[in-house]
Amino acid sequence: MKDQIEYYKMRAALGKMSRREFFGRVGAVGVTAAVANTMLADAVRAAGPQKGGTIKIGISGGGSSDSLDPALTSNSTAGMVTRMWGETLVGLAPGGGLEFHLAESVSSSPDAKTWTFKIRSGVSFSNGKPLTAEDAMATLERHSGEDTKSGALGIMRGIKMVRTDGMDLIVELETANADLPFLLTDYHLMIQPNGGKDDPTAAIGTGPYLLKSAEPGVRFVFEKNPNNWRDEGHASTVEMLVINDDTARMAALQSGQVHAVNRVPPRTADLVGRAPNITVHSRSGPAHYVFVAHVDTDPFSNRDVMLALKYGMNRQEMVDKILFGYGSLGNDTPINSSYPLFTEMPQREYDPEKAAHHWKKSGHDGPVLLRTSDNSFPGAPDAAALFQQSLAAAGVPLEVKREPNDGYWSEVWNKQPFCTSYWGGRPVQDQMYSTAYLSTADWNDTRFKNEQFDQLLVGARAELDQTKRKQMYADMGTILHNEGGLICPMFNDLVEATSDAVAGWEQSAGFELMDLKAPIKLWVTA
Amino acid sequence: MNLALKLVAQRLALGIILLLLVSVLIFTGTLILPGDVAQSILGQSATPEALANLREELGLNEPAVARYFDWLGGLLTGDLGTALTNGQDIASSLGTRLKNTLFLAFWAAMVSVPLAIFLGLVAVRFRDRWPDKLISGLTLSTISIPEFLIGYVLMYFVGVKLGWAPTVSTIYDSMTLVEKLNAIALPVTVLTLVVLAHMMRMTRAAILNVMQSPYIETAELKGLTMFIIIWRHAFPNSVAPIVNVVMLNLAYLVVGVVVVEVVFTYPGMGQYLVDHVSKRDLPVVQACGLIFAAVYIGLNMIADIVSILSNPRLRHPK
């Protein structure tokens, strides 16, 4: 019987037997549908990638105002488009480590201030021009120059000087940073000929696909780049359809018009996964939903008010009712186990008595005002209402004000003292903390200014001893957990789905849809 | 005929003044909205330096009045400018979107207008009997259900369960006409269901109104069949109100279908406009607004002219 199943698996994997037929045959020898499904997926993976065909991705998060300039990439669609035609020096490996793309190797001076990237030779851009270290230098210059408008400026600011030496790219930093290679995985930093200074929107790079048609907010078509240096990518054509409406995206997947979608609403994920030809993938990551309070503003400057709010948050309820179980508990820091140097801390539990105690001790009177909107995170107004209830049980009055979606990011978030928001997370702790919790950070949305925390953060950058570094991050986590203005109830899973017309899905670190590389890494099965 | 020309000229002049006023309104309206285009482009990853650089580059530091007249000058010389957000030429990207919007509106109108008028005539013919009640009942229920719901229901049953039509209606140039028509089958159906009742009920009411007149009685006494009476005698005399309603619905099919566009992922102008309003991309919003206003004004003008020309009393005012 075993041989028989093996035979069927091979036939199905090679596309010589339909899925239905496979289920029928193995069912006949007594295998249940669920087991058959796993067997088929394994067999398809084992058979190895198939070349050719068309992969269609239905993606949410893209608009008709998107630019092709990688410096202006600000959403998943634009990010995925740049991944298709371009490459960065280094990338994030599926497991979360570093992967070398256009740099062959990297080395640093012992003080982590001077970094040398050896640029891969024999690589050409899609316009035929060979890649040089000057191109890489020009790219970094374009994203860090005085007059840049790049979204990567924030992470490029620590760079003092970039120079080249043959195929070596040498980056000198103002202050030491042991994580520099991780910073350069940022998807804004696609290496373009002459850094894209001549024509930033030309979509010319070294990537596995060539952009054939671009209609921002509607559809992008790519064809395989025959000259890609590592022959990456399986399908010969990739089509990306921007489908921002959740229901429409799920229907497109179910009716077979697209093969993979991002952002399956947790509410309907179980329903979508019940369809026989669809697999729902969920992955825990660094993304989290937050309630952010300005700790320099009354009443949040009162530490007891902050603690009352933190103890009055029922985190388990949030995970159950807002994420429908597709997530994990937050612990009032932006870091979870998806970070390389994470240290577990005691979990803060919902404790109405402690909340009431701190509320009384604070001496504050009157309700606390929380602002929220639909787009601050999916289900934010509901989460705010749940928070109001769990606080009410502790006698802490919370007033919820619903704000319009439009203008929320410019007028409410990072401006008003208490609001709901989300963070997508970053590959390493340093980047997450530097972006939002350093005293001088532009996006310090909790106005958290702590000298000891800042010293640890800067110190950890220069610390090449991983054990010491880990301890420093653990200490910083504790400070933030106790004194910060961040109330982080939950880390949301990335929930995505593929149909059985494609295979090759694997859990990857980084952004959604396999770090936005799903169209490159998936292949068409039949 | 002279009178008709004068009428058209008058209406056109009024229309242009109206368009200018509309453009001022849109411009100030978009300025009043919180946030600006630089902030929207850079989003959460922006830094104050990047913001300042981008504002400078986009010319946002110039006074608003100067920007308005710059834009107006460009428009008068036929230049709609480039989008602030992605630097694409507005005329060409808007052109594609407008073509798509008109394509969808055209086919929706091709199906719904004749169907509505025909159903209206049938309803009159069988007044107060079951066909009349059935037609009214059905069309009134489809107009009462929100269009996104009809869209989702059709998508689920016709698209996902039966697999008769695609649920994603994205169309592009390399498609053949048949492929395009297949792609827009579901949105056309939804739009038809949404606009049917209004036109059908108006046709029915207008003709019934005329049916009370003495000349209809004469026609009946001549021994003409009911359909001939309606078609030859009643319908021409009730054209004015019907045309008015038809034009109003055509205008809706062009300017008001953003919900259907979103549900079916149709790359029309509504979606394009909404994206750019949320990014505060003024030149694009202005251009879209003007086109929408022009369509609205134009169709209403046609309705006016047709109703005046079809009515001898209005054609020869005292």
Interface residues (C-beta under 8 A of the other chain):
Chain A: G58 G63 S64 S65 D66 S67 L68 D69 L72 S74 N75 E146 D147 T148 K149 S150 G151 A152 L153 G154 R157 T201 S213 E215 P216 G217 V218 R219 L241 V242 I243 N244 D245 T247 A248 A251 A252 Q254 S255 G256 Q257 V258 D406 G407 W409 S410 E411 D442 W443
Chain B: L33 P34 G35 D36 Q39 S40 I41 L42 G43 Q44 S45 A46 T47 P48 E49 A50 N53 L54 E56 E57 A83 T85 N86 G87 Q88 S93 T96 R97 Y152 M155 Y156 G159 V160 G163 P166 T167 V168 T170 Y172 V262 V263 F264 T265 P267 Q271 Y272 D275 H276 S278 K279 D281 V284
